[in-house]
C-alpha cells in the first residue's frame, strides 16, 4: 500500500517515541484511513511486543478504577502501559462519551502511560474494529502492557477473548448471583475473576459461589481462574490482581499456549482481511452494466434469484 512521505515520517517519529505521532496514527486507525494497511505493514516486525490484558464486566463494577490502579502497579515496576478505554458511542456524534483523562487522571501526565478512548460505535461485544490495530501501534511504540477496558454491556462482551492474552472479569455483589454470570458466558472467557467493592454485603458470598462453579465448570484445562476480592477505590487487592495476571502470563509461556494464541489471532486477522478485500473487490464488480442487467432480469421475474446469482458469479469470477 502506497504511503506518502509524511505518513512514513509519522511512523518513524512514533517508533522513536513521539507521543503526538502515536496519537495521530491512532486517529488514522480509528477512522479506517486508506493509509492504515501500509502503516501496519511498516510496523509489523515490532507490533506484537505488548502483553494484552482485557478488563470486562457489567456496568458499574469499577473497571475504570481497577484499570487505573493496575496501571500504578506496573508503573511502580517501570513498565510502560498503553490503555484503550472502549466507551459507549454517542447516539448523535458516534464519538466516545467518557473522557480518558477524566477517569485515569493520575496517569495522564506520565510519559510511561498513554491512554486512548475509543467509541464502540454500537458494535456487539463492545469492541471497535480498530482496537487490534491500536494494540499493534502500542506494540511498535514500545509498550510492555496494553490494557483494554471494554464498554460494560454485560452479556455481549465476549469479543474481548479474541484480543486479550489475559481476561479479567470484574463483578460486584449488586450484579446478581454467580449463576447469572455463568449464563452471560463470562465463565468461559475469564482467566481471573475479581469481585470488586469487597467491603459491601454479599461480596464474599458471590466469590464463594463463583469458586464453586469454577470447580465444576472450569474450561481452562490446567489453569483454574482465581477469584479475588478487591476494593479498588482504596487500592486493596490490586497488587494481588497484578500478581495473578503475571501468573497467568507465565503459565501461557510455560505451556506454549501463548504462541498458539498469538498464532491463532494472526490467522483470524488474516482471514478477516482477505474477506474484507474480497468483499470490496466484488462490490466494485457488482456495479458493472452486465451485472445490473442480471439484476433487472431477476426483478422482472424473467429468471429466478438462484439463476441470477449463478450468472453474476460467472461474470465476476
N, C-alpha and C positions, 0 to 999 in steps of 0.2 A: 504494500500500500504506500502510495507516494505521500511524503511529508514535506512541508515547506522547511526552509532553513530556520525560521523562527520556532517551529514546532520541535525540530531536532534540538535546537538550542535550549528550549524549555525542558526537555527530557534530561539533557546534560546538566542543567542547573539543578534540577530536582535531585539527581543522583549524587550531586556534590553537596547536598544538604540544604538547598534553598527552600524554605517553607512556603514562600509565596508561589514558587513554581509548582510545588506539590499541590497547593490549593487550586491553582488554575487547571492543573491536569485532572484533579478530582471533578471539577466543574465540567470539563470535557467528557469525562466518563459518565457523569450523571445525565448529561444532555444527549448522550449517544452520538457525539460528534463524529463526522466522517473520518477524522484522523485517528480514532481510537484503535482500530486494528494495527495500524503502523506503530503507534506508541507502545502498545502492548508487545509487539514484536521486538522493539528495541530493548525493552527491559526484561525480556523473557528469562534470560540467564540468571537474573537476580531477584525475580519476582516471587519466589516461593520460600523465602527465608524466615518469614514470620510464623509463629505458632498462634493459631486462631482459637480464641475462647468465645463461645456463644453464651449469652445470658438471656434466658427467656422465662416466661411465666405469665400469669394473669395480670391485668391492670391493677396498680396499687400495691404490688407485692414488694416494692422497694428496689427494683432492678437498677435504677439510676444511682441510688445511694450505694448499693453494693459495687457497682462498676467504679464509682468514684473512689471508694475505699480500697478496692483491689488495685487500682492504678497506683495508689500510695504505697502499697506493699511492694510492687515491682520497682517503683522508683527508688525505694529505700535500698534496693539491690543494684541500683544504677542501670536497670533495664529500660529500654526505650519502648514506649507504648503508643499505639495508634488506636483510636476509638471510632467506630461507626455507630452512631445512635440513630436507629431507624424509627422515625417519628410518624405519627398519623398524618395523612395528607389533608391539607385544607380542601374542602369541597369547592372552593372558589378559585384559588390560585394554583392548586396542585403542589404547593410547597410544603415544607415541614412546619408544623405549628409550634413545636417546642424548640427552644434555643439551646445549642450545645453548651455555651459558656454559662448559661443561667444555671444549668443542672450540675455542672462539674467545674465551678468557678475556681476552685482551689488550684487546679492544674492548668488553667487556660494560659498562663504566662510562662509555663515550664517548657523549655526548649526540647526536653526529652519526651514531651507528650504532644500529640496532635489529635484534635477532636473534630469530627465532621458529622453534622446532622444530615440525614438523608430522608427524603419523603418516601413513604412506602407506596405511594400512588395507588392505593387501594388493592394491591396485589395480595392474593391468598398466600398465607404463610408469613405475611408481614415483612418480606424481604424484597427490595427492589432489585431489578436485573443487574444494576451496576455495582452491587455490593462486592461481587467476586473480583471485578476489575479494580475497585478501590483497595481491596486486600493486596492485590499484586503491586499497586503503586506504593503502598506502605512497605511491602517487602523490599522493593527497589530502593526505597528511601532509607532502609536500614533499621526498621522497627523490629525489636525482638518479639513483641507480642502485639496481636491485634484483638481487641475486644469488640464483639458485635452485640449490641444491645437491641433486642427486637421490640416491635411496637406494642406488644402486650395485648393480643387479641384472642387469647385463650386457645380454643381448640384448633385454630388454623395456623398455629405457629411451628409446624413440623418441618418447614423448609430449612430451619437452622442446622439440622443434622447434615445437610448437603454441603455446608461451607465451613463448619466449625470442627476442630480437632477434638476439643472437649466441650461438651454441652452441660451448662449449669442451669438447672430448673429451679426457679425461686417461687416459693409458696408462702402464704401466711395463714394463720388459723381461720381467718374470716373467709378464706377462699372455698371452704367446704371440706368434706371429708376426702380421704385418700382414694376412695373408690371413684369419685368424680375425676380425680387426676388420672387414674388408670384409664377411664373411659375416654378422656381427651387425647390419649395417645402419648402423653408425656412420659409414661413409664418406659416406653420403648426407646426413647431418644436420650434420656438423661444419663450422663456419666457421673454427675454429682447432684444430689438434692440439697436444697437449702430451705429450711423453714425460718423465714425472717420474722422480725418483731417477736423474738422468743420470750419477751417479758409479758406478752399477752396470754390470757387464758386460752388453753386449748393447744398451745404450741407443742408441748411435749406429747400430748395425745396424738396429734397429727403426725409427728415424727415417728412415733411408735407404730402407727397404722401403716405408714409408708414402708418402714422396715419389714413389717410382716408380709406385705405384698411383694416386696423385693425378694424375700427368701423363697417365695413360691413361684414368682413370675419373672425373675430376672432373665433377660435375654442377652446379657453381655458376656456369656461364657465365663471366663476366668476372672473378669472384673465385676465385682459387686458394687454398685453405686453406693457410696456413703451418704448418710443423711445427717446434715449438720444443722445446729441451732445457732442463729446469729441475731444480733441486734445491731444492724449496720449503722444506724444513726449515732451510736456511741462506739462504733468500731469493734464491737465484741464478736469474736468468731471469724473475723476476716482473715487473720493470719492462718488459721486452720483451713479455711477455704482455699487460700493460695497453696498451702502445702498439699491438699488433696488434688488440686488441679495439677500440680507438679508430679504427684504420684501417678496420676493417670497418664500424663505425658511420658514419664519414664516407662510405664507399663506398655504403652504403644510402641515405643522404640525397642524395648527389650524383646517383645514378642514378634517384631517385624510387622505389626499391624499398621504402624504409621506409614510405612512405604506403600502398603496396599491401599490404604485410604486415599493417600495423595494420588496414587496411580489411577484409581477409580474415578476420582474427582476430575482429573485431566481428561480421562476418556469421556466422561459425561459432557464436559465442556466442549470437547472436540465434536462430539455428535450433535450438540446443540448448534454450534457454529455452522457445521455442514448443512443442517436442516434450515437454519435461517438464510444462508446463502442460496440454497436451492429454491426456497420459497420466494426469495427476492427475484431470482432469475426467471422462475416460472411466471411470477406476477407480471413481469415485463412482456413475456411472450404471449400471455393471455390477452394482451391489448392489441395484438395483430388483427388485421382485417379478416384473415382466413378463420381465425378462432371466433371472431364476432359473428361471422356468417353462420357458424355452427350453433352459437347461442340463439340466433334468430330462428333456426330450424327447430330447436328444442322448444322455444317459446310459442311457436306457431303450431306445434304438435306434429310436424312432419316426421320427426324422429323422436324416439323416447330418450330420456336423460342418460340411460346407460349407453346407448349407441352414441349419443353426443359426447359423453366422456371418453369413450373409446377413440372417437375421431380426433378429439382435442389432444389426447396423449400421443397419438400417432403424428400429429402436426408438430408438437413441441419437443418430442424426444429426439 
